[in-house]
Amino acid sequence: MSGAAETVEADGLDSGPARGRHTPARTCIVTRAVRPPEEMIRFVLSPSGEVVADLKGRLPGRGAWVSARRTAVAEAVRRRQFQRAFRTAEARAPAELPDGIAAALRADLRQSLALANKAGCVVAGFAKVEAAIGEPAGISGLIHARDGSQDGLRKLRAALYRRLGDAISRVPVLDDLSNEELDMALGRDHVIHAALVAGVGSAGCLARWRRLRLFEDAVDTTEAGSADHGEAGSAPHDETGFSTGAPQVAGSRDDGTPQGSG
């Protein structure tokens, strides 16, 4: 076979979990778009006939692929695309499938944040975050509890703006987790403000955060943004999807490498 036939299964299903480092492009059963697996979610059938999201790409059996967005998964459920892909009317894909995937991605983000914390890549507390912004190394990402007061976040954004000016748009703001979830991930009480600093743990955490944001169709919503008079404006997310890369640090405006805002 040649061309697309080398990268895409003819019936939309793969032959099993990928082996080796190279995983061919896959076809979304909803949109028929051909994308790299990092921008897709693999689904398999359990022995009882339930459609299961294989987020790590390791579950046995043939897999169907869907673009890694909540809307695409919901459409696959609504249009019974899983039954068509697996060629059985017995395939059960509940309406709650997208919610289950979102919950799993949130759990993955919490675990990654916990690992980043153990690796020394997280500082927590308003004063420590403000100090980290002023350090030469700067920060890789600003973390704010979803249900926390916006006043502290505005002040930290203002500090970022004073340091970086319009380059503030390079610093992602991770505001998807609640105060309780941050407490759970970081092993301390009442965490509202935190920050990621440079390191391997920081890169992994940002990758998982981007994965969650992509799934929730939030790649075009605002993050830190550029600011006027010390107040945060808005900046679009990048379109990197699941791509990780090394996080750029918000300590220098002239590092020569654009930072994906995720």
C-alpha positions as a LaTeX table, in Angstrom:
\begin{tabular}{lrrr}
\hline
Residue & $x$ (\AA) & $y$ (\AA) & $z$ (\AA) \\
\hline
Met1 & 0.00 & 0.00 & 0.00 \\
Ser2 & 1.10 & 3.61 & $-0.44$ \\
Gly3 & 0.12 & 7.13 & 0.54 \\
Ala4 & $-2.83$ & 7.42 & 2.92 \\
Ala5 & $-3.32$ & 3.66 & 2.90 \\
Glu6 & $-0.10$ & 3.34 & 4.88 \\
Thr7 & $-1.31$ & 5.58 & 7.69 \\
Val8 & $-5.06$ & 5.04 & 7.95 \\
Glu9 & $-7.00$ & 1.82 & 8.42 \\
Ala10 & $-9.53$ & 1.41 & 5.62 \\
Asp11 & $-12.48$ & 0.75 & 7.97 \\
Gly12 & $-11.52$ & 3.44 & 10.49 \\
Leu13 & $-10.38$ & 0.93 & 13.13 \\
Asp14 & $-6.82$ & 0.21 & 14.13 \\
Ser15 & $-5.54$ & $-3.32$ & 14.54 \\
Gly16 & $-4.68$ & $-2.91$ & 18.22 \\
Pro17 & $-2.61$ & $-0.71$ & 20.55 \\
Ala18 & 0.40 & 0.85 & 18.88 \\
Arg19 & 3.75 & $-0.85$ & 19.19 \\
Gly20 & 7.03 & 1.02 & 18.95 \\
Arg21 & 7.58 & 4.76 & 18.85 \\
His22 & 5.80 & 5.56 & 15.60 \\
Thr23 & 2.01 & 5.66 & 15.58 \\
Pro24 & 0.38 & 6.31 & 12.21 \\
Ala25 & $-2.21$ & 9.01 & 11.62 \\
Arg26 & $-5.79$ & 8.02 & 12.30 \\
Thr27 & $-9.19$ & 8.88 & 10.87 \\
Cys28 & $-11.89$ & 10.41 & 13.08 \\
Ile29 & $-15.05$ & 8.30 & 12.78 \\
Val30 & $-17.14$ & 11.47 & 13.10 \\
Thr31 & $-15.45$ & 14.03 & 10.85 \\
Arg32 & $-13.32$ & 11.63 & 8.74 \\
Ala33 & $-10.42$ & 14.03 & 9.27 \\
Val34 & $-6.99$ & 12.37 & 9.34 \\
Arg35 & $-4.97$ & 13.53 & 12.34 \\
Pro36 & $-1.97$ & 12.44 & 14.40 \\
Pro37 & $-2.94$ & 10.30 & 17.40 \\
Glu38 & $-1.96$ & 13.06 & 19.84 \\
Glu39 & $-5.01$ & 14.99 & 18.63 \\
Met40 & $-7.36$ & 12.02 & 18.91 \\
Ile41 & $-8.88$ & 9.72 & 21.52 \\
Arg42 & $-8.88$ & 5.97 & 20.99 \\
Phe43 & $-11.94$ & 3.91 & 21.97 \\
Val44 & $-12.25$ & 0.16 & 22.40 \\
Leu45 & $-15.06$ & $-2.25$ & 23.26 \\
Ser46 & $-14.97$ & $-3.88$ & 26.67 \\
Pro47 & $-15.80$ & $-7.62$ & 26.93 \\
Ser48 & $-19.32$ & $-6.61$ & 27.94 \\
Gly49 & $-19.74$ & $-4.40$ & 24.85 \\
Glu50 & $-19.25$ & $-1.01$ & 26.50 \\
Val51 & $-17.39$ & 1.72 & 24.60 \\
Val52 & $-14.34$ & 2.67 & 26.68 \\
Ala53 & $-12.00$ & 5.63 & 26.15 \\
Asp54 & $-8.40$ & 4.39 & 25.94 \\
Leu55 & $-6.68$ & 7.62 & 26.94 \\
Lys56 & $-3.25$ & 6.00 & 27.24 \\
Gly57 & $-3.59$ & 3.99 & 24.01 \\
Arg58 & $-2.78$ & 0.67 & 25.66 \\
Leu59 & $-6.03$ & $-1.28$ & 25.90 \\
Pro60 & $-6.25$ & $-4.46$ & 23.82 \\
Gly61 & $-8.56$ & $-4.91$ & 20.86 \\
Arg62 & $-9.26$ & $-2.90$ & 17.75 \\
Gly63 & $-9.75$ & 0.78 & 18.33 \\
Ala64 & $-11.92$ & 3.54 & 16.88 \\
Trp65 & $-10.59$ & 7.09 & 16.90 \\
Val66 & $-12.41$ & 10.38 & 17.51 \\
Ser67 & $-11.04$ & 13.93 & 17.46 \\
Ala68 & $-10.09$ & 14.83 & 21.03 \\
Arg69 & $-12.92$ & 17.27 & 21.64 \\
Arg70 & $-16.02$ & 16.95 & 23.79 \\
Thr71 & $-18.26$ & 18.00 & 20.91 \\
Ala72 & $-16.85$ & 15.31 & 18.61 \\
Val73 & $-17.30$ & 12.55 & 21.21 \\
Ala74 & $-20.84$ & 13.71 & 21.97 \\
Glu75 & $-21.61$ & 13.67 & 18.24 \\
Ala76 & $-20.21$ & 10.15 & 17.94 \\
Val77 & $-22.56$ & 9.02 & 20.71 \\
Arg78 & $-25.58$ & 10.86 & 19.31 \\
Arg79 & $-25.11$ & 9.57 & 15.76 \\
Arg80 & $-24.30$ & 6.02 & 16.90 \\
Gln81 & $-20.93$ & 6.21 & 15.18 \\
Phe82 & $-19.38$ & 3.70 & 17.57 \\
Gln83 & $-21.92$ & 1.07 & 16.60 \\
Arg84 & $-21.09$ & 1.67 & 12.94 \\
Ala85 & $-17.34$ & 1.66 & 13.52 \\
Phe86 & $-17.33$ & $-1.54$ & 15.55 \\
Arg87 & $-20.00$ & $-3.04$ & 13.28 \\
Thr88 & $-22.26$ & $-4.11$ & 16.10 \\
Ala89 & $-25.51$ & $-2.68$ & 17.39 \\
Glu90 & $-24.57$ & $-4.04$ & 20.81 \\
Ala91 & $-21.85$ & $-1.42$ & 21.35 \\
Arg92 & $-23.02$ & 0.72 & 24.25 \\
Ala93 & $-21.88$ & 4.35 & 24.30 \\
Pro94 & $-23.74$ & 6.21 & 27.09 \\
Ala95 & $-24.60$ & 9.88 & 26.81 \\
Glu96 & $-22.34$ & 10.45 & 29.84 \\
Leu97 & $-19.24$ & 9.29 & 27.92 \\
Pro98 & $-17.89$ & 12.84 & 27.33 \\
Asp99 & $-18.31$ & 13.70 & 31.02 \\
Gly100 & $-16.40$ & 10.57 & 31.99 \\
Ile101 & $-13.53$ & 11.51 & 29.69 \\
Ala102 & $-13.42$ & 15.04 & 31.09 \\
Ala103 & $-13.29$ & 13.66 & 34.63 \\
Ala104 & $-10.43$ & 11.33 & 33.68 \\
Leu105 & $-8.49$ & 14.18 & 32.05 \\
Arg106 & $-8.98$ & 16.34 & 35.16 \\
Ala107 & $-7.70$ & 13.49 & 37.34 \\
Asp108 & $-4.71$ & 13.15 & 35.02 \\
Leu109 & $-4.01$ & 16.87 & 35.37 \\
Arg110 & $-4.22$ & 16.66 & 39.17 \\
Gln111 & $-1.81$ & 13.72 & 39.21 \\
Ser112 & 0.59 & 15.53 & 36.91 \\
Leu113 & 0.45 & 18.63 & 39.11 \\
Ala114 & 1.21 & 16.45 & 42.14 \\
Leu115 & 4.22 & 14.98 & 40.36 \\
Ala116 & 5.41 & 18.44 & 39.33 \\
Asn117 & 5.12 & 19.53 & 42.95 \\
Lys118 & 7.22 & 16.58 & 44.13 \\
Ala119 & 9.80 & 17.47 & 41.47 \\
Gly120 & 10.07 & 20.98 & 42.89 \\
Cys121 & 8.36 & 22.63 & 39.94 \\
Val122 & 5.48 & 24.24 & 41.87 \\
Val123 & 5.37 & 27.18 & 44.28 \\
Ala124 & 2.15 & 27.91 & 46.16 \\
Gly125 & 0.82 & 30.94 & 47.99 \\
Phe126 & 0.33 & 34.49 & 46.76 \\
Ala127 & 3.59 & 35.85 & 48.17 \\
Lys128 & 5.70 & 32.98 & 46.82 \\
Val129 & 4.11 & 33.22 & 43.38 \\
Glu130 & 4.65 & 36.97 & 43.28 \\
Ala131 & 8.28 & 36.45 & 44.27 \\
Ala132 & 8.74 & 33.76 & 41.61 \\
Ile133 & 7.44 & 36.16 & 38.95 \\
Gly134 & 10.20 & 38.57 & 39.95 \\
Glu135 & 12.96 & 35.96 & 39.86 \\
Pro136 & 15.29 & 35.88 & 36.83 \\
Ala137 & 13.98 & 32.45 & 35.82 \\
Gly138 & 10.36 & 33.61 & 36.02 \\
Ile139 & 7.46 & 31.15 & 35.83 \\
Ser140 & 6.18 & 28.71 & 33.22 \\
Gly141 & 2.51 & 28.94 & 34.15 \\
Leu142 & 0.20 & 30.67 & 36.62 \\
Ile143 & $-2.23$ & 28.47 & 38.57 \\
His144 & $-5.46$ & 29.86 & 40.03 \\
Ala145 & $-8.30$ & 28.01 & 41.75 \\
Arg146 & $-11.40$ & 28.14 & 39.58 \\
Asp147 & $-13.55$ & 29.08 & 42.57 \\
Gly148 & $-11.05$ & 31.50 & 44.11 \\
Ser149 & $-11.30$ & 35.26 & 44.28 \\
Gln150 & $-10.34$ & 37.07 & 41.10 \\
Asp151 & $-8.69$ & 39.92 & 43.00 \\
Gly152 & $-5.50$ & 37.99 & 43.72 \\
Leu153 & $-5.33$ & 36.77 & 40.14 \\
Arg154 & $-5.64$ & 40.34 & 38.85 \\
Lys155 & $-2.76$ & 41.41 & 41.09 \\
Leu156 & $-0.55$ & 38.56 & 39.92 \\
Arg157 & $-1.38$ & 39.32 & 36.30 \\
Ala158 & $-0.47$ & 42.92 & 36.94 \\
Ala159 & 2.88 & 41.77 & 38.35 \\
Leu160 & 3.41 & 39.67 & 35.22 \\
Tyr161 & 2.56 & 42.65 & 33.03 \\
Arg162 & 5.04 & 44.87 & 34.84 \\
Arg163 & 7.69 & 42.23 & 34.24 \\
Leu164 & 6.82 & 41.21 & 30.70 \\
Gly165 & 4.58 & 43.80 & 29.11 \\
Asp166 & 2.68 & 42.40 & 26.13 \\
Ala167 & 4.73 & 39.20 & 26.35 \\
Ile168 & 2.41 & 38.25 & 29.22 \\
Ser169 & 0.40 & 36.38 & 26.59 \\
Arg170 & 3.13 & 33.74 & 26.63 \\
Val171 & 2.28 & 32.70 & 30.19 \\
Pro172 & $-0.64$ & 30.23 & 30.44 \\
Val173 & $-3.12$ & 30.53 & 33.30 \\
Leu174 & $-4.31$ & 27.15 & 34.55 \\
Asp175 & $-7.67$ & 27.95 & 36.13 \\
Asp176 & $-9.51$ & 24.69 & 35.46 \\
Leu177 & $-9.13$ & 23.09 & 38.91 \\
Ser178 & $-11.05$ & 24.04 & 42.04 \\
Asn179 & $-9.55$ & 24.97 & 45.41 \\
Glu180 & $-10.34$ & 21.46 & 46.64 \\
Glu181 & $-8.66$ & 19.86 & 43.64 \\
Leu182 & $-5.55$ & 22.00 & 44.08 \\
Asp183 & $-5.44$ & 21.09 & 47.77 \\
Met184 & $-5.64$ & 17.42 & 46.80 \\
Ala185 & $-2.91$ & 17.70 & 44.17 \\
Leu186 & $-0.48$ & 19.75 & 46.25 \\
Gly187 & $-1.13$ & 18.14 & 49.63 \\
Arg188 & $-1.91$ & 21.35 & 51.49 \\
Asp189 & $-4.92$ & 23.37 & 52.54 \\
His190 & $-6.61$ & 26.31 & 50.85 \\
Val191 & $-4.47$ & 26.64 & 47.74 \\
Ile192 & $-5.76$ & 29.50 & 45.61 \\
His193 & $-2.60$ & 30.71 & 43.86 \\
Ala194 & 0.34 & 28.67 & 42.62 \\
Ala195 & 2.81 & 28.72 & 39.77 \\
Leu196 & 4.83 & 26.32 & 37.67 \\
Val197 & 8.54 & 26.94 & 37.39 \\
Ala198 & 10.88 & 25.47 & 34.81 \\
Gly199 & 11.48 & 21.73 & 34.90 \\
Val200 & 10.46 & 18.39 & 33.45 \\
Gly201 & 7.46 & 18.19 & 35.77 \\
Ser202 & 6.25 & 21.57 & 34.56 \\
Ala203 & 6.35 & 20.46 & 30.92 \\
Gly204 & 4.31 & 17.34 & 31.64 \\
Cys205 & 1.73 & 19.28 & 33.62 \\
Leu206 & 1.27 & 21.85 & 30.85 \\
Ala207 & 0.86 & 19.07 & 28.28 \\
Arg208 & $-1.94$ & 17.49 & 30.29 \\
Trp209 & $-3.57$ & 20.85 & 30.86 \\
Arg210 & $-3.55$ & 21.51 & 27.10 \\
Arg211 & $-5.10$ & 18.10 & 26.54 \\
Leu212 & $-7.97$ & 18.93 & 28.90 \\
Arg213 & $-8.45$ & 22.38 & 27.34 \\
Leu214 & $-8.51$ & 20.93 & 23.85 \\
Phe215 & $-11.12$ & 18.38 & 24.86 \\
Glu216 & $-13.31$ & 21.09 & 26.39 \\
Asp217 & $-13.08$ & 23.11 & 23.15 \\
Ala218 & $-11.37$ & 25.86 & 25.14 \\
Val219 & $-8.32$ & 26.39 & 22.94 \\
Asp220 & $-9.55$ & 29.80 & 21.78 \\
Thr221 & $-10.56$ & 31.21 & 25.17 \\
Thr222 & $-8.50$ & 33.71 & 27.14 \\
Glu223 & $-5.56$ & 33.05 & 29.38 \\
Ala224 & $-3.22$ & 35.61 & 30.87 \\
Gly225 & $-3.34$ & 37.85 & 27.83 \\
Ser226 & $-1.79$ & 41.20 & 27.20 \\
Ala227 & $-2.65$ & 43.87 & 29.72 \\
Asp228 & $-3.39$ & 47.55 & 29.77 \\
His229 & $-2.64$ & 49.62 & 32.88 \\
Gly230 & $-1.73$ & 46.47 & 34.75 \\
Glu231 & $-5.01$ & 44.68 & 34.07 \\
Ala232 & $-5.12$ & 41.48 & 32.10 \\
Gly233 & $-6.54$ & 41.51 & 28.62 \\
Ser234 & $-7.05$ & 38.46 & 26.46 \\
Ala235 & $-4.90$ & 36.31 & 24.25 \\
Pro236 & $-5.88$ & 33.29 & 22.20 \\
His237 & $-4.74$ & 29.82 & 23.13 \\
Asp238 & $-2.36$ & 28.19 & 20.72 \\
Glu239 & $-3.47$ & 25.28 & 18.57 \\
Thr240 & $-0.82$ & 22.83 & 19.66 \\
Gly241 & $-3.31$ & 20.34 & 20.98 \\
Phe242 & $-1.48$ & 17.64 & 22.89 \\
Ser243 & 1.97 & 18.79 & 21.81 \\
Thr244 & 4.25 & 19.18 & 24.80 \\
Gly245 & 7.58 & 20.76 & 23.99 \\
Ala246 & 9.71 & 22.37 & 26.65 \\
Pro247 & 7.78 & 25.14 & 28.41 \\
Gln248 & 9.25 & 28.58 & 27.86 \\
Val249 & 9.86 & 30.56 & 31.02 \\
Ala250 & 8.36 & 33.95 & 31.57 \\
Gly251 & 11.57 & 35.43 & 32.89 \\
Ser252 & 12.84 & 36.97 & 29.69 \\
Arg253 & 11.07 & 38.86 & 26.97 \\
Asp254 & 13.84 & 38.14 & 24.50 \\
Asp255 & 14.41 & 34.41 & 24.79 \\
Gly256 & 13.97 & 34.05 & 21.04 \\
Thr257 & 11.54 & 31.14 & 21.32 \\
Pro258 & 7.78 & 31.70 & 21.23 \\
Gln259 & 5.99 & 29.99 & 24.10 \\
Gly260 & 2.78 & 28.09 & 23.34 \\
Ser261 & 0.09 & 29.41 & 25.63 \\
Gly262 & $-1.79$ & 26.13 & 25.45 \\
\hline
\end{tabular}
